Amino acid sequence: MAAYRADDDYDYLFKVVLIGDSGVGKSNLLSRFTRNEFSLESKSTIGVEFATRSIRVDDKVVKAQIWDTAGQERYRAITSAYYRGAVGALLVYDVTRHVTFENVERWLKELRDHTDNNIVIMLVGNKADLRHLRAVSTEDAKSFAEKENTFFMETSALESMNVENAFTEVLSQIYRVVSRKALDVGDDPAALPKGQTINVNKDDVSAVKKVGCCSI
């Protein structure tokens, strides 16, 4: 039996994208969750970068591949490749800059235009530690999230507040969606064998790890 490196030892691999205006703290949310690091000096992301981290949901190991992109308009050309295969998204705004919240609607439309209906979306109000500078009320964001049927959480990458919770909640909800899909097929003889990849697009990152019981 092949021995997997720890890195490869997961049951599910989910692609999650970070979207939102430039400067809202997407890169720091990513580094806080994947490496427990925060940088006040962080530069604008150029193009795309991603990091991974595995968590346990129920008795399964779920590996998240989290993609981070520059929020600037000039990088819009990456759109379709960036979203391809994503099953979760954190849509981030800055609670101290109202314009970043106003733009959430446009980001949400773009996300939904390029992804599956079942994508799990978390609206994230970042920089919640800057209480004295707040420009977006929790109530406004919460009612927007309810209207758009997304999850919602306020975070602070600086203080490490709710960062873990936001990502873990998204990954847990994706796992539930995937599990439900697996349950829905039930005893359908045409259904995929247990453990095979769910997505048929070979470019998709998000997949159930194939169980290598019978490979030669």
Secondary structure, DSSP 8 states (H G I E B T S, - for coil): -----GGG--SEEEEEEEESSTTSSHHHHHHHHHH----TT-----SEEEEEEEEEETTEEEEEEEEEE--SGGGGGGHHHHHTTEEEEEEEEETT-HHHHHTHHHHHHHHHHHS-TT-EEEEEEE-TT-GGG--S-HHHHHHHHHHHT-EEEE-BTTTTBSHHHHHHHHHHHHHHHHHHHHHHHTT-TTS--TTS-S---TT---EE----SS--
